[in-house]
Amino acid sequence: MSSRPATAPDSGTRWRWSAFALAVIAAGLTGLFLLRIPVQLSDSFTEFTTVYKGSLWEVVRAEFQGGPYMRPLRRGLIKLVYDLSRGQFQPWFRGFQVAQLLVLLCLVVGALRVRTAAALAVVPLTLAMVLGAHTFAGAILEGLPINHFLTILICCALTVNLLQARPSRLNDVLVVAVMVFAMLTIESGLLIVAIVVLGWMVGMRGVSRGAVGAVVACAVAYMAGRFLLLSGTTPGLDERSAGFGFRVLSTGELTARFGNNPLPFYLYNVVSAISCVLFAEPRGGVWSFVQGVLTGHVAPWRLVNVASSAATTALVVWFASVRARAWRQQGLTPAGQFIVLWVGVTLANAVFAFAYEKDAILGPAGMFQALAASAILIELSESSGGLGAAWRVPVALLA
């Protein structure tokens, strides 16, 4: 009696699931601290008094109006969790944030397409870069009822996974749904259209050309509906205080200095946002590290933050310059694709910080920087001797 030989397990699948396990562990450990952060009254009181009465549809519909902001699904999501909590705000809202963090880290790891031990060895560094990024801190530390910055990060990471997947009608439907949800949650959700278009351009074909067109059409419809039909506006100088130079200016100071011509201030914010992603300076529009250098009092954590961000940027620039010719001749590798996505998302993301530069707004750019650096390290380690090299490469390049 004959028997078929046992099939060897798919080692690629084993490494991939191991990578997800690391993401779960990282989310669990971080979640233990998040659960202890109170739902702060200052940012939650207005939200709760707005959503406590009326149906979910009434809360969402009320947000379709003119003015500087239109975020109906953001408040709708708060309403949904508010009703489910039945007054138990702390466990429900913080628990929801932990669940969001778990989903995000799994999606980030999924985007790396881990298939080897060498790639798995880079995953802890990826998780450290994401969780430790200055652009990510606001997404987990701000005690908002639901942190919309974290929600948009999930939408961006999910979009990348859909672009990398095998083409299907379901992917097309999902990417359009993600676009609609993100852009109606907060303005930076429009970054989804940049990710989809750039992903298609660099060879990610998980969604069809028609889906790409539908996503672009959604963005056009949003702009027309908000600014033409609803007579919406953009945030003005009197909206909130903002960093400029070496200090934070009040709304009165901003109006007095830039009221006649706000374009220089807006340009300052966009340039500062790009610099913040590349070098972790300025922070919130304030050049705190530079000020510390000039006064001779640099906080150690600022030095580490700036040095690590600059080193990551240098790694990406060096790798792109070395591989540029090969990419032109043979096409982009996954590392090349993520570099293009990072550059494009960073430029687009900076535009959303034109009214005021805030680190948390730049979360998507920071996440793609981590993905680009991780993809580079995976490519280097897999071409340099496997698992042992995977540990040596990041240490040598980022130490």
HUMOPE-V913583 format. One record per pair of residues at least 24 apart in sequence whose C-alpha atoms are under 10 Angstrom apart, sorted by the first residue. I is the first residue (numbers start at 0). GAP is how many residues later the second one is. D is the distance in Angstrom with one decimal. If there is no record, write none. Layout:
BEGIN
((I	GAP	D) (I	GAP	D))
END
This chain:
BEGIN
((9	105	9.5) (10	104	7.4) (10	105	7.5) (10	106	8.9) (11	101	9.4) (11	102	7.3) (11	103	4.1) (11	104	5.9) (11	105	8.6) (12	100	9.9) (12	101	8.4) (12	102	6.7) (12	103	9.0) (13	100	9.4) (13	101	8.0) (13	102	8.8) (13	103	9.3) (14	98	9.7) (14	99	6.4) (14	100	5.7) (14	101	5.9) (14	102	6.3) (14	103	9.3) (14	104	8.2) (14	105	6.3) (14	106	9.7) (15	93	8.6) (15	94	8.0) (15	96	9.3) (15	97	7.1) (15	98	5.0) (15	99	5.8) (15	100	7.9) (15	101	9.2) (15	103	9.1) (15	104	7.5) (16	92	9.9) (16	93	9.5) (16	97	8.6) (16	98	9.4) (16	103	9.7) (17	96	9.0) (17	97	10.0) (17	99	9.5) (17	102	7.5) (17	105	9.7) (18	87	8.5) (18	90	6.6) (18	91	8.2) (18	93	9.5) (18	94	9.4) (18	95	7.0) (18	96	9.3) (18	98	9.7) (18	100	8.8) (18	101	5.9) (18	102	8.8) (18	103	9.4) (18	104	6.5) (18	105	8.6) (19	82	10.0) (19	85	8.3) (19	86	5.8) (19	87	8.9) (19	88	9.5) (19	89	6.5) (19	90	7.5) (19	94	9.4) (19	100	9.7) (19	103	9.2) (20	85	8.7) (20	88	9.8) (21	83	9.2) (21	84	8.9) (21	87	8.9) (21	98	9.2) (21	101	7.6) (21	102	7.2) (21	105	8.5) (22	78	9.6) (22	79	7.3) (22	80	9.1) (22	81	9.0) (22	82	5.5) (22	83	5.6) (22	84	9.1) (22	85	8.7) (22	86	7.0) (22	87	9.7) (22	100	8.3) (22	101	8.3) (22	103	9.7) (22	104	7.1) (23	77	9.4) (23	78	6.3) (23	79	8.8) (23	81	7.6) (23	82	7.2) (24	77	9.0) (24	80	9.9) (25	75	9.4) (25	76	8.3) (25	79	8.1) (25	80	9.9) (25	98	8.7) (25	101	7.3) (25	102	8.8) (25	105	8.9) (26	71	7.2) (26	72	8.5) (26	73	9.3) (26	74	6.1) (26	75	5.1) (26	76	8.7) (26	77	9.0) (26	78	7.0) (26	79	8.9) (26	100	9.3) (26	104	9.3) (27	70	7.8) (27	71	9.4) (27	73	9.0) (27	74	7.5) (28	69	10.0) (29	68	8.1) (29	71	8.6) (29	72	9.5) (29	101	8.7) (29	110	9.2) (30	63	8.7) (30	64	8.2) (30	66	8.3) (30	67	5.2) (30	68	8.5) (30	70	7.9) (30	71	8.5) (30	109	9.4) (31	63	9.9) (31	66	8.5) (32	65	9.6) (32	107	9.9) (32	108	9.7) (33	60	6.7) (33	61	8.4) (33	63	7.9) (33	64	7.0) (33	67	9.9) (33	106	7.3) (33	107	7.5) (33	108	9.9) (33	109	9.2) (34	55	7.8) (34	56	7.2) (34	57	9.6) (34	58	9.0) (34	59	5.4) (34	60	6.7) (34	61	9.7) (34	62	8.6) (34	63	7.6) (35	54	8.7) (35	55	9.3) (35	58	8.2) (36	53	8.6) (36	57	7.7) (36	103	9.6) (36	104	7.8) (36	105	8.7) (36	106	6.7) (37	51	9.3) (37	52	6.6) (37	53	9.5) (37	55	9.5) (37	56	8.0) (37	104	9.7) (37	105	6.5) (37	106	9.2) (37	107	9.6) (38	50	7.5) (38	51	6.2) (38	52	9.5) (38	54	7.6) (38	55	7.5) (38	103	8.9) (38	104	5.1) (38	105	6.3) (38	106	6.2) (38	107	9.3) (39	50	9.8) (39	102	8.4) (39	103	5.3) (39	104	6.6) (39	105	7.8) (40	102	8.6) (40	103	8.7) (40	104	9.2) (41	101	9.1) (41	102	8.8) (42	99	9.1) (42	100	7.5) (42	101	5.8) (42	102	7.6) (43	34	9.8) (43	99	8.3) (43	100	6.2) (43	101	5.7) (43	102	9.1) (44	99	9.9) (44	100	9.2) (46	28	7.4) (46	31	7.7) (46	32	8.7) (46	35	9.8) (46	97	9.4) (46	98	7.9) (46	99	10.0) (47	27	9.5) (47	30	8.2) (47	31	8.0) (47	34	7.7) (47	97	8.6) (49	25	8.7) (49	28	10.0) (49	29	8.8) (50	24	7.5) (50	25	8.1) (50	26	9.9) (50	27	7.6) (50	28	5.4) (50	29	9.0) (50	31	7.8) (50	32	8.9) (51	26	9.9) (51	27	7.3) (51	30	7.5) (51	31	7.8) (52	26	9.2) (52	30	9.7) (53	25	9.4) (54	24	8.5) (54	25	9.5) (54	28	9.7) (55	24	6.9) (55	27	9.2) (59	124	9.9) (62	121	9.7) (63	120	9.5) (63	161	9.6) (63	162	8.4) (63	166	7.8) (63	168	9.8) (64	160	10.0) (64	161	7.9) (64	164	9.4) (64	165	5.9) (64	166	8.1) (64	167	7.3) (65	159	9.9) (65	160	7.1) (65	161	7.8) (65	162	9.6) (65	163	8.7) (65	164	5.0) (65	165	5.3) (65	166	4.1) (65	167	6.9) (65	168	9.9) (66	159	9.0) (66	160	9.2) (66	163	8.4) (66	164	7.4) (66	165	4.7) (66	166	5.1) (66	167	7.3) (66	168	8.3) (67	158	9.7) (67	159	9.8) (67	163	9.6) (67	164	6.1) (67	165	4.6) (67	166	4.5) (67	167	4.9) (67	168	7.9) (67	171	9.1) (68	117	8.1) (68	118	7.8) (68	157	9.3) (68	163	7.6) (68	164	7.6) (68	165	7.3) (68	166	7.6) (69	113	9.2) (69	114	7.1) (69	115	8.0) (69	116	7.3) (69	117	7.7) (69	156	7.7) (69	160	9.8) (69	162	8.2) (69	163	9.7) (70	77	9.9) (70	110	10.0) (70	111	9.4) (70	112	8.0) (70	113	5.3) (70	114	4.8) (70	115	5.2) (70	116	7.5) (71	109	9.6) (71	111	9.6) (71	112	5.9) (71	113	6.2) (71	114	8.4) (72	75	9.9) (72	107	9.6) (72	108	7.0) (72	109	8.3) (72	110	8.9) (72	111	5.6) (72	112	4.7) (72	113	8.2) (73	72	8.1) (73	73	9.0) (73	74	6.7) (73	77	9.0) (73	107	9.0) (73	108	8.9) (73	109	9.8) (73	110	7.3) (73	111	4.4) (73	112	6.8) (74	70	9.8) (74	71	8.9) (74	73	9.6) (74	109	9.9) (74	110	7.8) (74	111	9.9) (75	109	8.7) (76	68	9.7) (76	69	7.8) (76	71	9.4) (76	108	8.7) (77	66	9.9) (77	67	6.8) (77	68	6.3) (77	69	9.5) (77	70	9.8) (78	66	10.0) (80	64	9.1) (80	65	8.7) (81	63	8.9) (88	56	8.4) (89	55	9.1) (91	53	9.5) (92	50	9.5) (92	51	8.7) (92	52	5.9) (92	53	6.6) (92	54	9.5) (93	46	9.9) (93	49	8.6) (93	50	9.3) (93	51	7.9) (93	52	8.2) (93	53	9.9) (95	49	9.4) (95	50	7.8) (95	51	9.7) (96	42	9.3) (96	43	7.7) (96	46	9.9) (96	47	9.6) (96	48	8.8) (96	49	6.9) (96	50	7.4) (96	51	10.0) (96	53	8.2) (96	54	9.1) (97	42	8.8) (99	40	9.9) (99	46	9.7) (99	47	9.4) (99	50	7.2) (99	51	7.2) (99	53	9.5) (99	54	7.5) (100	30	9.7) (100	38	9.3) (100	39	8.1) (100	49	7.5) (100	50	9.1) (100	52	9.5) (100	53	8.4) (101	52	9.8) (102	51	7.2) (102	54	9.5) (102	55	9.3) (103	26	9.9) (103	46	8.1) (103	47	8.7) (103	48	9.8) (103	49	7.1) (103	50	5.1) (103	51	8.7) (103	52	9.3) (103	53	6.9) (103	54	8.2) (104	25	8.4) (104	26	9.0) (104	48	10.0) (104	49	8.7) (104	52	8.9) (105	48	9.8) (105	51	9.3) (105	52	9.8) (106	46	9.8) (106	47	7.5) (106	48	9.6) (106	49	9.4) (106	50	5.7) (106	51	6.2) (106	52	9.4) (106	53	8.6) (106	54	7.0) (107	45	9.7) (107	46	8.8) (107	48	9.6) (107	49	6.1) (107	50	8.4) (107	52	8.9) (107	53	8.4) (107	259	8.4) (107	260	9.3) (107	262	9.3) (107	263	7.5) (108	48	9.5) (108	52	9.8) (108	262	8.9) (108	265	9.9) (109	47	8.9) (109	48	9.2) (109	50	9.3) (109	51	6.9) (109	54	9.7) (110	46	7.4) (110	47	8.5) (110	48	9.6) (110	49	6.6) (110	50	5.5) (110	51	9.2) (110	52	9.5) (110	53	7.5) (110	54	9.5) (110	223	10.0) (110	227	9.9) (110	260	8.0) (110	264	9.5) (111	48	10.0) (111	49	9.1) (111	52	9.8) (111	222	8.6) (111	223	9.5) (111	226	9.8) (111	259	7.3) (111	260	9.4) (111	262	7.8) (111	263	6.7) (111	266	8.7) (112	48	9.3) (112	51	9.0) (112	221	9.4) (112	262	9.4) (113	261	9.8) (113	264	8.8) (115	262	9.2) (115	266	8.0) (115	270	8.2) (115	271	8.4) (116	261	9.9) (116	264	9.8) (116	265	8.8) (116	269	7.1) (116	270	5.7) (116	271	9.5) (116	273	8.6) (117	259	9.2) (117	260	6.7) (117	261	9.1) (117	262	9.4) (117	263	6.1) (117	264	5.9) (117	265	9.5) (117	266	9.6) (117	267	8.5) (117	268	5.0) (117	269	4.2) (117	270	7.6) (117	271	7.5) (117	272	5.2) (117	273	8.1) (118	255	8.8) (118	256	8.6) (118	258	8.1) (118	259	5.1) (118	260	8.1) (118	261	9.7) (118	262	7.5) (118	263	7.2) (118	267	8.4) (118	268	7.9) (118	271	7.3) (118	272	10.0) (119	258	8.5) (119	267	8.5) (119	270	8.7) (120	256	9.7) (120	257	8.5) (120	260	9.1) (120	265	9.5) (120	266	6.8) (120	267	8.9) (120	268	9.5) (120	269	6.0) (120	270	6.6) (120	273	9.9) (121	251	9.9) (121	252	6.6) (121	253	8.8) (121	254	9.9) (121	255	6.9) (121	256	6.5) (121	259	8.7) (121	265	9.4) (121	268	6.6) (121	269	7.4) (121	271	9.4) (121	272	7.9) (122	251	7.6) (122	252	9.9) (122	254	9.9) (122	255	9.1) (123	250	9.9) (124	245	9.0) (124	248	9.7) (124	249	7.7) (124	252	9.7) (124	266	9.8) (124	269	8.2) (125	241	9.6) (125	244	6.3) (125	245	7.2) (125	246	9.8) (125	247	8.2) (125	248	5.9) (125	249	9.3) (125	251	9.7) (126	243	8.6) (126	244	9.8) (126	247	9.6) (127	242	9.1) (128	179	9.4) (128	180	9.4) (128	183	9.5) (128	237	8.9) (128	238	8.3) (128	240	8.9) (128	241	5.8) (128	242	9.0) (128	244	9.2) (128	245	9.0) (129	233	9.3) (129	236	7.6) (129	237	6.1) (129	238	9.2) (129	239	8.9) (129	240	6.2) (129	241	8.6) (130	236	9.3) (130	239	9.9) (131	173	9.0) (132	144	9.3) (132	147	8.8) (132	172	8.2) (132	175	9.5) (132	176	8.3) (132	226	9.7) (132	230	8.5) (132	233	6.8) (132	234	8.2) (132	236	9.7) (132	237	8.5) (133	142	8.8) (133	143	8.6) (133	146	6.9) (133	147	9.8) (133	149	8.6) (133	171	7.5) (133	172	9.6) (133	175	9.0) (133	225	6.8) (133	226	8.0) (133	228	9.3) (133	229	8.5) (133	232	8.1) (134	141	8.3) (134	142	7.4) (134	145	8.3) (134	148	9.3) (134	223	8.5) (134	224	4.8) (134	225	5.1) (134	226	7.5) (134	227	5.7) (134	228	4.8) (134	229	8.2) (134	230	8.2) (134	231	5.8) (134	232	8.2) (135	223	7.6) (135	224	6.0) (135	225	9.0) (135	226	8.1) (135	227	5.4) (135	228	8.6) (135	229	9.9) (135	230	7.3) (135	231	7.9) (136	222	8.1) (136	223	7.0) (136	226	8.7) (137	220	9.1) (137	221	7.2) (137	222	5.0) (137	223	8.6) (137	224	9.9) (137	225	8.5) (138	220	9.4) (138	221	6.2) (138	222	9.0) (138	224	7.7) (139	220	9.5) (141	218	9.5) (147	34	9.4) (147	37	7.2) (147	38	7.1) (147	40	9.9) (147	41	9.7) (147	212	9.9) (147	213	9.8) (148	36	9.5) (148	37	8.3) (148	39	8.6) (148	40	9.2) (148	211	6.6) (148	212	6.8) (148	213	9.0) (148	214	7.2) (148	215	8.8) (149	210	8.9) (149	211	9.9) (149	213	8.1) (149	214	9.3) (150	30	9.9) (150	31	8.0) (150	34	8.4) (150	35	9.3) (150	38	9.1) (151	26	9.6) (151	29	9.3) (151	30	6.2) (151	31	8.9) (151	33	8.0) (151	34	7.9) (151	35	9.6) (151	36	7.5) (151	37	5.9) (151	38	9.5) (151	39	8.9) (151	40	9.0) (151	209	9.6) (151	211	8.6) (151	212	7.7) (152	29	9.5) (152	35	9.8) (152	36	8.9) (152	208	10.0) (152	209	9.8) (152	210	6.8) (152	211	5.8) (152	212	9.5) (152	213	9.9) (152	214	7.8) (152	215	10.0) (153	24	9.7) (153	28	9.4) (153	210	9.2) (154	24	7.9) (154	26	8.4) (154	27	6.5) (154	28	10.0) (154	34	7.8) (154	36	9.5) (154	37	7.6) (154	209	9.6) (155	26	8.7) (155	33	8.2) (155	34	9.9) (155	35	7.7) (155	36	6.2) (155	37	9.8) (155	38	10.0) (155	39	7.5) (155	40	9.4) (155	207	10.0) (155	208	6.9) (155	209	10.0) (155	211	9.1) (155	212	9.3) (156	35	9.6) (156	38	9.6) (156	207	8.6) (156	210	8.5) (156	211	8.9) (156	214	10.0) (157	34	9.8) (158	33	7.1) (158	34	9.6) (158	36	7.4) (158	37	7.2) (158	40	9.3) (158	47	9.7) (158	48	9.8) (159	32	9.3) (159	35	7.4) (159	36	7.8) (159	39	7.6) (159	44	8.7) (159	46	9.1) (159	178	9.7) (159	181	9.7) (159	208	10.0) (160	43	9.7) (160	45	8.4) (161	34	9.4) (161	42	9.0) (161	43	8.9) (161	44	5.8) (161	45	7.0) (162	32	9.1) (162	33	7.3) (162	36	6.7) (162	37	7.6) (162	40	9.1) (162	41	5.3) (162	42	5.8) (162	43	4.1) (162	44	5.8) (162	45	9.3) (163	35	8.6) (163	36	9.8) (163	39	9.1) (163	40	5.6) (163	41	6.7) (163	42	5.2) (163	43	8.5) (163	170	9.9) (164	39	8.4) (164	40	7.7) (164	41	4.8) (164	42	8.1) (165	38	9.6) (165	39	7.6) (165	40	5.1) (165	41	8.1) (166	37	9.6) (166	38	6.5) (166	39	4.2) (166	40	5.4) (166	41	7.0) (167	37	9.8) (167	38	7.1) (167	39	6.8) (167	40	7.9) (168	37	9.6) (168	38	7.8) (168	39	8.1) (168	42	9.1) (169	37	8.8) (170	35	6.9) (170	36	5.8) (170	37	8.4) (170	40	8.6) (171	34	8.2) (171	35	5.3) (171	36	6.5) (171	37	9.2) (171	38	8.1) (171	39	5.2) (171	40	8.3) (171	42	9.0) (171	43	9.5) (172	34	9.0) (172	38	7.6) (172	41	9.7) (173	33	9.4) (173	37	9.5) (174	31	9.8) (174	32	7.7) (174	36	7.4) (174	37	8.6) (174	39	9.3) (174	40	7.6) (175	31	9.9) (175	35	6.8) (175	36	8.4) (175	37	9.7) (175	38	6.8) (175	39	5.6) (175	40	9.4) (175	41	9.8) (175	42	8.0) (176	38	9.0) (176	41	9.9) (177	37	9.3) (178	35	9.5) (178	36	6.5) (178	37	9.3) (178	39	7.5) (178	40	8.2) (179	35	8.3) (179	38	6.9) (179	39	8.5) (179	42	8.9) (182	35	8.9) (182	36	7.9) (182	39	7.8) (183	38	8.5) (186	165	7.5) (186	174	9.9) (187	160	9.2) (187	161	7.2) (187	162	9.8) (187	163	9.2) (187	164	6.2) (187	165	9.1) (187	173	7.5) (187	174	9.0) (187	175	9.9) (187	176	9.0) (188	30	9.9) (188	160	9.8) (188	163	9.8) (188	175	9.7) (189	25	9.6) (189	26	9.6) (189	28	9.3) (189	29	6.7) (189	32	9.1) (189	33	9.9) (189	158	9.3) (189	159	9.3) (189	162	9.3) (190	28	9.6) (190	153	9.8) (190	154	7.1) (190	155	9.8) (190	157	6.9) (190	158	6.9) (190	161	9.1) (190	173	8.4) (190	174	9.8) (191	24	9.4) (191	27	9.2) (191	153	9.2) (191	172	9.9) (192	24	9.4) (192	25	8.6) (192	26	7.1) (192	152	10.0) (193	147	8.6) (193	150	7.3) (193	151	6.7) (193	153	9.9) (193	154	7.3) (193	155	9.4) (194	146	6.8) (194	147	9.2) (194	149	8.0) (194	150	6.8) (194	153	9.6) (195	145	9.5) (196	144	9.6) (196	147	10.0) (197	139	8.9) (197	140	9.8) (197	142	7.6) (197	143	6.2) (197	144	9.7) (197	145	10.0) (197	146	7.3) (197	147	8.7) (198	138	7.5) (198	139	8.7) (198	141	8.6) (198	142	6.9) (199	137	10.0) (200	136	9.2) (200	139	9.5) (200	140	9.7) (201	129	8.7) (201	130	7.1) (201	131	9.3) (201	132	9.3) (201	134	8.5) (201	135	5.7) (201	136	8.9) (201	138	7.6) (201	139	8.4) (202	128	8.9) (202	129	8.0) (202	130	9.6) (202	131	9.5) (202	134	7.8) (203	130	9.4) (203	133	8.4) (233	120	9.9) (233	121	8.2) (234	119	9.3) (234	120	6.3) (234	121	9.0) (235	26	8.9) (235	119	7.0) (235	120	9.6) (236	25	7.8) (236	28	9.4) (236	29	9.8) (236	118	7.4) (236	119	8.9) (238	116	8.9) (238	117	9.5) (239	115	9.2) (239	116	8.3) (240	115	8.1) (241	27	9.3) (241	42	7.4) (241	43	7.0) (241	44	8.6) (241	113	8.5) (241	114	5.6) (241	115	7.2) (241	116	8.6) (242	26	8.7) (242	29	10.0) (242	39	9.0) (242	40	8.3) (242	41	5.7) (242	42	4.2) (242	43	5.0) (242	44	8.7) (242	113	7.4) (242	114	7.2) (242	115	8.8) (243	24	8.1) (243	25	8.3) (243	28	9.4) (243	38	9.3) (243	40	8.5) (243	41	5.4) (243	42	5.6) (243	43	8.1) (243	112	9.2) (243	113	9.1) (244	27	9.9) (244	37	8.6) (244	40	6.9) (244	41	5.4) (244	42	6.0) (244	43	8.8) (244	45	9.9) (244	46	9.3) (245	36	9.1) (245	39	8.3) (245	40	5.1) (245	41	5.4) (245	42	6.5) (245	43	9.5) (245	44	8.5) (245	45	6.7) (246	37	9.6) (246	38	8.2) (246	39	5.7) (246	40	7.9) (246	41	8.3) (246	44	9.8) (247	36	8.5) (247	37	7.9) (247	38	6.9) (248	37	9.9) (261	93	9.3) (262	91	9.2) (262	92	9.8) (264	89	8.0) (264	90	8.1) (264	91	8.8) (265	85	9.0) (265	87	8.3) (265	88	4.8) (265	89	5.9) (265	90	7.7) (265	91	9.2) (266	83	9.9) (266	84	9.1) (266	86	9.7) (266	87	6.8) (266	88	9.3) (267	85	9.9) (267	86	7.9) (267	87	9.7) (267	88	9.3) (267	89	8.9) (268	81	7.9) (268	82	8.5) (268	83	9.4) (268	84	6.3) (268	85	5.1) (268	86	7.0) (268	87	6.1) (268	88	5.4) (268	89	9.1) (269	77	8.5) (269	78	9.6) (269	79	8.9) (269	80	5.1) (269	81	5.8) (269	82	8.0) (269	83	6.1) (269	84	5.3) (269	85	8.7) (269	86	8.7) (269	87	7.5) (270	76	9.3) (270	79	7.5) (270	80	9.1) (270	82	9.5) (270	83	8.9) (270	86	9.4) (271	78	8.2) (271	81	8.9) (271	82	9.4) (271	84	9.7) (271	85	7.1) (271	86	9.7) (272	73	8.5) (272	74	8.9) (272	76	8.2) (272	77	5.2) (272	78	8.3) (272	79	9.2) (272	80	6.7) (272	81	8.4) (272	83	9.2) (272	84	6.0) (272	85	7.8) (272	86	7.8) (272	88	9.0) (272	89	7.2) (272	92	9.8) (273	69	9.8) (273	72	6.6) (273	73	6.9) (273	74	9.6) (273	75	8.4) (273	76	5.9) (273	77	9.3) (273	79	9.6) (273	83	9.8) (273	88	8.7) (273	91	9.0) (274	35	9.9) (274	71	9.8) (274	75	9.4) (275	30	9.2) (275	33	9.0) (275	74	9.5) (275	81	9.0) (275	82	9.3) (275	83	7.5) (275	86	8.4) (275	89	10.0) (275	90	9.3) (276	32	7.7) (276	33	9.2) (276	36	8.8) (276	69	7.5) (276	72	9.9) (276	73	9.0) (276	82	8.5) (276	85	7.2) (276	86	8.9) (276	87	9.9) (276	88	6.8) (276	89	6.1) (276	90	9.8) (276	92	8.2) (277	28	8.9) (277	30	10.0) (277	31	6.2) (277	32	6.3) (277	33	9.2) (277	34	8.1) (277	35	5.8) (277	36	9.0) (277	68	9.1) (277	87	9.4) (277	88	8.6) (277	91	8.6) (278	26	8.2) (278	27	5.5) (278	28	7.6) (278	29	8.2) (278	30	5.0) (278	31	4.8) (278	32	8.5) (278	33	8.8) (278	34	7.5) (278	35	9.8) (279	24	9.9) (279	25	6.4) (279	26	5.1) (279	27	8.5) (279	28	8.7) (279	29	6.0) (279	30	7.7) (279	79	9.0) (279	86	9.9) (280	24	8.9) (280	25	6.8) (280	28	9.2) (280	29	9.7) (280	78	9.9) (281	24	9.6) (281	75	9.0) (281	76	9.8) (281	77	9.2) (282	74	7.9) (282	75	7.3) (282	76	6.5) (283	69	9.9) (283	72	7.8) (283	73	5.2) (283	74	4.7) (283	75	6.0) (283	76	9.1) (284	68	9.9) (284	71	7.5) (284	72	5.3) (284	73	7.2) (284	74	8.8) (285	71	9.0) (306	91	9.2) (306	92	9.5) (307	90	7.1) (307	91	8.3) (308	57	9.6) (308	60	9.4) (308	61	9.9) (308	89	9.5) (309	88	9.5) (310	86	7.7) (310	87	5.9) (310	88	8.3) (311	57	7.9) (311	58	8.2) (311	60	9.3) (311	61	6.6) (311	62	9.8) (311	85	8.5) (311	86	6.8) (312	56	7.9) (312	57	9.8) (312	59	9.7) (312	60	8.2) (313	59	9.8) (313	83	9.2) (313	84	9.3) (314	57	9.6) (314	58	7.1) (314	61	8.4) (314	62	9.3) (314	79	9.8) (314	82	7.0) (314	83	7.8) (315	26	9.8) (315	53	8.5) (315	56	7.2) (315	57	6.2) (315	58	9.8) (315	59	9.9) (315	60	7.5) (315	61	9.8) (318	54	9.4) (318	57	7.4) (318	58	9.7) (318	61	9.5) (319	56	9.3) (332	42	9.3) (332	43	9.6) (332	46	8.7) (333	38	8.7) (333	41	6.7) (333	42	8.4) (333	44	9.7) (333	45	8.4) (334	36	8.5) (334	37	6.0) (334	38	7.9) (334	39	8.1) (334	40	4.7) (334	41	5.2) (334	42	8.6) (334	43	8.4) (334	44	7.0) (334	45	9.7) (335	36	7.9) (335	39	8.4) (335	40	8.1) (336	35	8.2) (336	38	9.2) (337	30	7.1) (337	31	8.2) (337	32	9.5) (337	33	6.6) (337	34	4.8) (337	35	8.5) (337	36	9.4) (337	37	7.3) (337	38	8.9) (338	29	8.0) (338	30	7.7) (338	32	8.4) (338	33	5.2) (338	34	8.2) (338	36	8.8) (338	37	8.8) (339	28	9.7) (339	32	8.7) (340	24	9.1) (340	27	7.1) (340	28	9.0) (340	30	9.6) (340	31	8.3) (341	24	8.3) (341	25	8.4) (341	26	5.0) (341	27	5.7) (341	28	8.9) (341	29	8.2) (341	30	6.8) (341	31	9.8) (342	25	8.6) (342	26	8.4) (342	29	9.7) (343	24	9.8) (344	24	9.5))
END
